[in-house]
Amino acid sequence: MRVFVVLLVLAALAACSSASPSFDGTAFSPMRPAPLFTLTDQRGHPWSLSAQRGERVALYFGYTHCPDDCPMTLAKLSHAIAQLGPSGRTAEIAFVTVDPARDTPAVLGAYARHFHGAKIVGLTGSRASLAAVYRAYHVWSQRIPGNHSNGGYDVSHASPVFLIDANGNLRVMHDDDDPRSAFVHDLRALGA
């Protein structure tokens, strides 16, 4: 009888340790591999999602001329990763532009330097390569003519934040207006 009880306890402990973490965002169930892509980073080098194994990646779509949501979301993500302490060294933000006409590698690099506390990789590419990434992640964008004196424009776009675990699995999705504490919680859960 004791052997049976010990086996039941061991089975229960194994089930608990293999259980999926609880997320504050919307969990992908079942988890699935994140769609892979290769784009150009802010240094002009190829950056592939497949090469990020061992890192947790917060994938966010936006643009550098964004007046509000994009910089606020990047700041929130940067601070969330900084709050992870030493484990934050295995987390990065991949910022994919929805405005490749203005967001050159140099512009993305200068923009990323405004945010502290996390590694941010600004990504761009050809219209065709970016369109494939947008389709894979179901992200849309649309250029909106503005009343800018210099003929500028805004870009309306979907702005989810996808959290990808160190094994390359798409685990959870957040809205850009989710609180920083939700990002901290879920990034920490992915690192456990």
Secondary structure, 3 states (H helix, E strand, C coil): CHHHHHHHHHHHHHHHHHCCCCCCCEEEEEEEECCCCEEEECCCCEEEHHHHCCCEEEEEEECCCCCCHHHHHHHHHHHHHHHCHHHHHHEEEEEEECCCCCCCHHHHHHHHCCCCCCEEEEEECCHHHHHHHHHHHCCCEEEEECCCCCCCEEEEECCEEEEECCCCEEEEEEECCCCHHHHHHHHHHHHC
